[in-house]
Amino acid sequence: MCAGAEGPRRAERLCRALAAQLPQGLRIDSVVSPAMGGVIVGYEMARALGCQSMFLERPDGVFHLRRGFRCSRASGCS
């Protein structure tokens, strides 16, 4: 086994443990994370919660959803 293979498994275990700490019945449709430094955690949290993962970029210093990601107020995003 590759020595670096533990990193992805560790991220998965951590995010599953964090997701388990959330209140039961909480409705989460999406996890949104920053592109720099947050994509992996955002993806693993979304996977643990069974929802969509999106990331934000800030090409001009302000965070934006890009690359086809969309978020509507009807889904609880604002």
C-alpha positions in Angstrom: 0.0 0.0 0.0 1.2 3.5 -0.8 2.2 5.5 2.2 0.2 8.5 0.9 -3.0 6.4 0.7 -3.7 7.1 4.4 -4.5 10.7 3.7 -7.7 10.1 1.8 -8.9 7.6 4.3 -8.1 9.9 7.1 -10.1 12.7 5.5 -13.0 10.4 5.0 -13.0 9.2 8.6 -12.7 12.8 9.9 -15.6 14.1 7.8 -17.8 11.1 8.7 -17.1 11.8 12.4 -17.9 15.5 11.9 -21.1 14.7 10.0 -22.2 12.4 12.8 -22.0 15.3 15.3 -24.6 17.3 13.4 -28.1 17.4 14.8 -30.4 14.6 13.5 -33.0 15.8 11.1 -30.9 18.8 9.9 -31.6 19.2 6.1 -28.4 19.9 4.2 -28.7 20.1 0.4 -25.1 21.2 -0.4 -21.7 21.7 1.1 -19.9 24.8 -0.2 -16.2 25.1 0.4 -13.4 27.4 -0.7 -11.4 26.1 -3.7 -8.0 26.8 -2.1 -7.7 24.5 0.9 -11.2 23.3 1.2 -12.2 21.2 -1.8 -11.2 17.9 -0.3 -12.9 18.6 3.1 -16.0 20.0 1.3 -16.2 16.9 -1.0 -15.8 14.4 1.9 -18.3 16.3 4.1 -20.8 16.2 1.2 -20.1 12.5 0.6 -20.7 11.8 4.3 -23.9 13.7 4.3 -25.1 12.4 1.0 -25.5 15.7 -0.7 -23.9 17.9 -3.4 -20.5 19.5 -3.1 -19.6 22.9 -4.6 -16.6 25.1 -4.2 -16.1 28.8 -4.4 -13.3 30.7 -6.2 -12.2 34.3 -5.8 -10.5 35.4 -8.9 -11.0 39.1 -8.1 -10.8 38.8 -4.3 -14.5 38.1 -3.8 -15.9 34.5 -3.5 -18.0 33.3 -6.5 -19.6 30.1 -7.5 -18.2 29.3 -10.9 -17.6 26.4 -13.3 -21.3 25.7 -13.7 -22.2 25.6 -9.9 -25.6 27.1 -9.1 -27.4 27.7 -5.9 -31.0 28.8 -5.5 -32.7 30.4 -2.5 -35.3 27.7 -2.8 -32.7 25.1 -1.8 -31.7 27.2 1.3 -28.7 28.9 -0.3 -28.4 32.6 0.0 
